[in-house]
Amino acid sequence: MTNDLYYANGTEVQLFEWAFQQQMPVMLTGPTGCGKTRFVEHMGQLLGRPVVTISCHDDLTSSDLVGRFLVSGGDVVWNDGPLTRAVKSGALCYLDEVVEARHDSLAILHSLTDHRRTLFLDRADEVVTAPEPFMLVCSYNPAYRSSLKELKPSFRQRFVTIAMNYLPPEREADVLVAEAAVDRAVAQRLVNCATTIRNADEVFHFEPPSTRVLVAAARLIAAGASELEAAHACILAPLSSDGAITEGLREIAAANLLASDGSHVQSP
């Protein structure tokens, strides 16, 4: 699929454009795989700005973000980090799963998310003022974050928050048809299967299947796999290793999808 294909699910495009015009940072929230990263890529293309993506994790330090001194050719020289490069170039800087980063690492963002729009490089003795087109965008999944990992309210309130979710079934089927070139009936069965699992999410207690894994399953089907084979490999297996849960997922898949012989498999 090309990166410029994006299916809006509400007013997120307009909200993002307004925030960009007002030089306001944006926080995207929503379940994993609902299209947050694709949305940022789409907005970068729509606004004509490059996107610098930073994947956040426990070991991410402020130096990883802003830069550090390195030895080069016998000299010690300053090397800008991805955040600094994004600010200087007026890019959209996207911090994916920002909740995974340490709080002390995120403190460097404070001066970029208020009226100053400034990045302080203390070690390099440099102050970088963000140009007009620079925009900071963060994302995280509030429903499935660890209880030990919370974004401080004072940090969240620095952002315009855009809540995202899975597309309606008909639109999600459109994505599968466009990305994997499968028949619409196949796409609809995959989406129906995922929707049933998502609705049972509170019973199973796992992260529900994303649009991303549906596309992966559809691509396997387009390559020759049966619907059930593709669903087991791309949708069910990644969700849980618990035998009881897996059996329940298999029953859902069997009720919604076709086996290699083109028939539904009835659970015993």
NORTAPE-V621166 format. One record per residue. N is the residue number from 1. RES is the residue in one small letter. SS is DSSP state (H for helix, E for strand, C for the rest). PSI is psi in whole degrees, 0 to 359 (NA if undefined). OMEGA is omega in whole degrees, -180 to 180 (NA if undefined). Layout:
n=N res=RES ss=SS psi=PSI omega=OMEGA
n=N res=RES ss=SS psi=PSI omega=OMEGA
//
This chain:
n=1 res=m ss=C psi=143 omega=177
n=2 res=t ss=C psi=151 omega=-175
n=3 res=n ss=C psi=343 omega=-177
n=4 res=d ss=C psi=0 omega=178
n=5 res=l ss=C psi=112 omega=180
n=6 res=y ss=C psi=134 omega=179
n=7 res=y ss=C psi=114 omega=-180
n=8 res=a ss=C psi=148 omega=-178
n=9 res=n ss=C psi=27 omega=-178
n=10 res=g ss=C psi=221 omega=-176
n=11 res=t ss=C psi=21 omega=-174
n=12 res=e ss=H psi=325 omega=-180
n=13 res=v ss=H psi=313 omega=-180
n=14 res=q ss=H psi=318 omega=179
n=15 res=l ss=H psi=317 omega=179
n=16 res=f ss=H psi=317 omega=179
n=17 res=e ss=H psi=317 omega=178
n=18 res=w ss=H psi=316 omega=179
n=19 res=a ss=H psi=320 omega=178
n=20 res=f ss=H psi=316 omega=180
n=21 res=q ss=H psi=326 omega=-178
n=22 res=q ss=C psi=6 omega=179
n=23 res=q ss=C psi=47 omega=-180
n=24 res=m ss=C psi=139 omega=178
n=25 res=p ss=C psi=155 omega=-176
n=26 res=v ss=E psi=139 omega=173
n=27 res=m ss=E psi=121 omega=177
n=28 res=l ss=E psi=128 omega=177
n=29 res=t ss=E psi=151 omega=178
n=30 res=g ss=C psi=167 omega=-177
n=31 res=p ss=C psi=154 omega=178
n=32 res=t ss=C psi=135 omega=176
n=33 res=g ss=C psi=15 omega=-180
n=34 res=c ss=C psi=357 omega=175
n=35 res=g ss=C psi=16 omega=-177
n=36 res=k ss=H psi=313 omega=-179
n=37 res=t ss=H psi=317 omega=178
n=38 res=r ss=H psi=322 omega=180
n=39 res=f ss=H psi=316 omega=179
n=40 res=v ss=H psi=317 omega=178
n=41 res=e ss=H psi=318 omega=179
n=42 res=h ss=H psi=317 omega=-178
n=43 res=m ss=H psi=326 omega=176
n=44 res=g ss=H psi=317 omega=178
n=45 res=q ss=H psi=319 omega=-178
n=46 res=l ss=H psi=322 omega=-177
n=47 res=l ss=H psi=356 omega=179
n=48 res=g ss=C psi=33 omega=-179
n=49 res=r ss=C psi=143 omega=174
n=50 res=p ss=C psi=154 omega=179
n=51 res=v ss=E psi=125 omega=174
n=52 res=v ss=E psi=114 omega=-176
n=53 res=t ss=E psi=132 omega=177
n=54 res=i ss=E psi=119 omega=178
n=55 res=s ss=E psi=118 omega=-175
n=56 res=c ss=C psi=147 omega=179
n=57 res=h ss=C psi=172 omega=-175
n=58 res=d ss=C psi=327 omega=-174
n=59 res=d ss=C psi=4 omega=-179
n=60 res=l ss=C psi=121 omega=-180
n=61 res=t ss=C psi=167 omega=177
n=62 res=s ss=H psi=328 omega=177
n=63 res=s ss=H psi=325 omega=176
n=64 res=d ss=H psi=330 omega=-179
n=65 res=l ss=H psi=310 omega=-171
n=66 res=v ss=H psi=332 omega=180
n=67 res=g ss=E psi=177 omega=-178
n=68 res=r ss=E psi=165 omega=174
n=69 res=f ss=E psi=135 omega=178
n=70 res=l ss=E psi=152 omega=177
n=71 res=v ss=E psi=126 omega=-180
n=72 res=s ss=E psi=117 omega=179
n=73 res=g ss=C psi=33 omega=179
n=74 res=g ss=C psi=352 omega=178
n=75 res=d ss=E psi=155 omega=174
n=76 res=v ss=E psi=116 omega=-176
n=77 res=v ss=E psi=151 omega=178
n=78 res=w ss=E psi=134 omega=176
n=79 res=n ss=E psi=120 omega=179
n=80 res=d ss=E psi=141 omega=172
n=81 res=g ss=C psi=176 omega=-176
n=82 res=p ss=H psi=325 omega=179
n=83 res=l ss=H psi=315 omega=-180
n=84 res=t ss=H psi=318 omega=179
n=85 res=r ss=H psi=321 omega=180
n=86 res=a ss=H psi=318 omega=-180
n=87 res=v ss=H psi=311 omega=-176
n=88 res=k ss=H psi=327 omega=-177
n=89 res=s ss=H psi=357 omega=-179
n=90 res=g ss=C psi=38 omega=-178
n=91 res=a ss=C psi=173 omega=166
n=92 res=l ss=E psi=117 omega=180
n=93 res=c ss=E psi=116 omega=-173
n=94 res=y ss=E psi=113 omega=176
n=95 res=l ss=E psi=102 omega=-176
n=96 res=d ss=E psi=132 omega=-178
n=97 res=e ss=C psi=57 omega=-176
n=98 res=v ss=H psi=337 omega=-179
n=99 res=v ss=H psi=339 omega=180
n=100 res=e ss=H psi=344 omega=-178
n=101 res=a ss=C psi=154 omega=178
n=102 res=r ss=C psi=147 omega=-178
n=103 res=h ss=H psi=322 omega=-179
n=104 res=d ss=H psi=334 omega=177
n=105 res=s ss=H psi=327 omega=-178
n=106 res=l ss=H psi=343 omega=-178
n=107 res=a ss=H psi=333 omega=-179
n=108 res=i ss=H psi=342 omega=-178
n=109 res=l ss=H psi=344 omega=-173
n=110 res=h ss=H psi=315 omega=-176
n=111 res=s ss=H psi=345 omega=177
n=112 res=l ss=H psi=343 omega=-173
n=113 res=t ss=C psi=13 omega=174
n=114 res=d ss=C psi=197 omega=-174
n=115 res=h ss=C psi=340 omega=-177
n=116 res=r ss=C psi=322 omega=-176
n=117 res=r ss=C psi=51 omega=-174
n=118 res=t ss=E psi=143 omega=176
n=119 res=l ss=E psi=123 omega=-178
n=120 res=f ss=E psi=116 omega=177
n=121 res=l ss=E psi=84 omega=-174
n=122 res=d ss=C psi=316 omega=-176
n=123 res=r ss=C psi=327 omega=180
n=124 res=a ss=C psi=358 omega=-178
n=125 res=d ss=C psi=50 omega=-177
n=126 res=e ss=E psi=143 omega=175
n=127 res=v ss=E psi=123 omega=-178
n=128 res=v ss=E psi=117 omega=176
n=129 res=t ss=E psi=128 omega=-176
n=130 res=a ss=C psi=131 omega=175
n=131 res=p ss=C psi=166 omega=-174
n=132 res=e ss=C psi=318 omega=-176
n=133 res=p ss=C psi=355 omega=179
n=134 res=f ss=C psi=140 omega=177
n=135 res=m ss=E psi=135 omega=176
n=136 res=l ss=E psi=127 omega=180
n=137 res=v ss=E psi=129 omega=177
n=138 res=c ss=E psi=161 omega=176
n=139 res=s ss=E psi=153 omega=171
n=140 res=y ss=E psi=166 omega=-180
n=141 res=n ss=C psi=101 omega=-175
n=142 res=p ss=C psi=339 omega=-175
n=143 res=a ss=C psi=334 omega=-173
n=144 res=y ss=C psi=20 omega=177
n=145 res=r ss=C psi=154 omega=177
n=146 res=s ss=C psi=146 omega=179
n=147 res=s ss=C psi=342 omega=179
n=148 res=l ss=C psi=353 omega=-177
n=149 res=k ss=C psi=102 omega=180
n=150 res=e ss=C psi=140 omega=171
n=151 res=l ss=C psi=133 omega=-180
n=152 res=k ss=C psi=140 omega=178
n=153 res=p ss=H psi=324 omega=-180
n=154 res=s ss=H psi=331 omega=177
n=155 res=f ss=H psi=315 omega=-179
n=156 res=r ss=H psi=326 omega=-176
n=157 res=q ss=C psi=357 omega=175
n=158 res=r ss=C psi=351 omega=-171
n=159 res=f ss=C psi=152 omega=163
n=160 res=v ss=E psi=122 omega=-176
n=161 res=t ss=E psi=126 omega=177
n=162 res=i ss=E psi=112 omega=-180
n=163 res=a ss=E psi=129 omega=-179
n=164 res=m ss=C psi=160 omega=-179
n=165 res=n ss=C psi=177 omega=177
n=166 res=y ss=C psi=152 omega=177
n=167 res=l ss=C psi=157 omega=170
n=168 res=p ss=C psi=152 omega=-175
n=169 res=p ss=H psi=315 omega=-178
n=170 res=e ss=H psi=320 omega=180
n=171 res=r ss=H psi=324 omega=179
n=172 res=e ss=H psi=323 omega=176
n=173 res=a ss=H psi=324 omega=176
n=174 res=d ss=H psi=319 omega=-180
n=175 res=v ss=H psi=315 omega=-179
n=176 res=l ss=H psi=319 omega=178
n=177 res=v ss=H psi=317 omega=-177
n=178 res=a ss=H psi=320 omega=-173
n=179 res=e ss=H psi=327 omega=-174
n=180 res=a ss=H psi=354 omega=179
n=181 res=a ss=C psi=40 omega=175
n=182 res=v ss=C psi=162 omega=176
n=183 res=d ss=C psi=151 omega=-178
n=184 res=r ss=H psi=326 omega=179
n=185 res=a ss=H psi=321 omega=177
n=186 res=v ss=H psi=313 omega=-180
n=187 res=a ss=H psi=317 omega=-179
n=188 res=q ss=H psi=323 omega=178
n=189 res=r ss=H psi=319 omega=178
n=190 res=l ss=H psi=316 omega=180
n=191 res=v ss=H psi=319 omega=178
n=192 res=n ss=H psi=320 omega=178
n=193 res=c ss=H psi=313 omega=-180
n=194 res=a ss=H psi=320 omega=-179
n=195 res=t ss=H psi=319 omega=178
n=196 res=t ss=H psi=318 omega=179
n=197 res=i ss=H psi=318 omega=180
n=198 res=r ss=H psi=321 omega=179
n=199 res=n ss=H psi=336 omega=178
n=200 res=a ss=C psi=6 omega=-175
n=201 res=d ss=H psi=318 omega=-177
n=202 res=e ss=H psi=336 omega=178
n=203 res=v ss=H psi=316 omega=-176
n=204 res=f ss=H psi=333 omega=179
n=205 res=h ss=C psi=55 omega=171
n=206 res=f ss=C psi=168 omega=179
n=207 res=e ss=C psi=129 omega=-174
n=208 res=p ss=C psi=161 omega=-179
n=209 res=p ss=C psi=137 omega=-177
n=210 res=s ss=C psi=167 omega=173
n=211 res=t ss=H psi=327 omega=-180
n=212 res=r ss=H psi=315 omega=-178
n=213 res=v ss=H psi=332 omega=175
n=214 res=l ss=H psi=320 omega=177
n=215 res=v ss=H psi=319 omega=179
n=216 res=a ss=H psi=316 omega=178
n=217 res=a ss=H psi=318 omega=-180
n=218 res=a ss=H psi=323 omega=180
n=219 res=r ss=H psi=323 omega=176
n=220 res=l ss=H psi=321 omega=178
n=221 res=i ss=H psi=318 omega=178
n=222 res=a ss=H psi=333 omega=-180
n=223 res=a ss=H psi=347 omega=177
n=224 res=g ss=C psi=353 omega=179
n=225 res=a ss=C psi=154 omega=173
n=226 res=s ss=C psi=163 omega=-179
n=227 res=e ss=H psi=317 omega=-180
n=228 res=l ss=H psi=319 omega=178
n=229 res=e ss=H psi=314 omega=-179
n=230 res=a ss=H psi=319 omega=-180
n=231 res=a ss=H psi=318 omega=179
n=232 res=h ss=H psi=318 omega=-176
n=233 res=a ss=H psi=322 omega=-172
n=234 res=c ss=H psi=333 omega=-174
n=235 res=i ss=H psi=307 omega=-172
n=236 res=l ss=H psi=309 omega=-175
n=237 res=a ss=C psi=319 omega=180
n=238 res=p ss=C psi=343 omega=-173
n=239 res=l ss=C psi=319 omega=-174
n=240 res=s ss=C psi=148 omega=174
n=241 res=s ss=C psi=4 omega=178
n=242 res=d ss=C psi=123 omega=-175
n=243 res=g ss=H psi=317 omega=-178
n=244 res=a ss=H psi=318 omega=179
n=245 res=i ss=H psi=316 omega=-180
n=246 res=t ss=H psi=320 omega=179
n=247 res=e ss=H psi=320 omega=177
n=248 res=g ss=H psi=322 omega=178
n=249 res=l ss=H psi=322 omega=179
n=250 res=r ss=H psi=323 omega=178
n=251 res=e ss=H psi=319 omega=178
n=252 res=i ss=H psi=315 omega=-180
n=253 res=a ss=H psi=317 omega=-178
n=254 res=a ss=H psi=328 omega=-179
n=255 res=a ss=H psi=341 omega=-175
n=256 res=n ss=H psi=336 omega=-171
n=257 res=l ss=C psi=167 omega=-180
n=258 res=l ss=C psi=144 omega=176
n=259 res=a ss=C psi=184 omega=-177
n=260 res=s ss=C psi=334 omega=180
n=261 res=d ss=C psi=7 omega=177
n=262 res=g ss=C psi=9 omega=-179
n=263 res=s ss=C psi=159 omega=172
n=264 res=h ss=C psi=143 omega=178
n=265 res=v ss=C psi=120 omega=180
n=266 res=q ss=C psi=132 omega=178
n=267 res=s ss=C psi=144 omega=-180
n=268 res=p ss=C psi=NA omega=NA
//
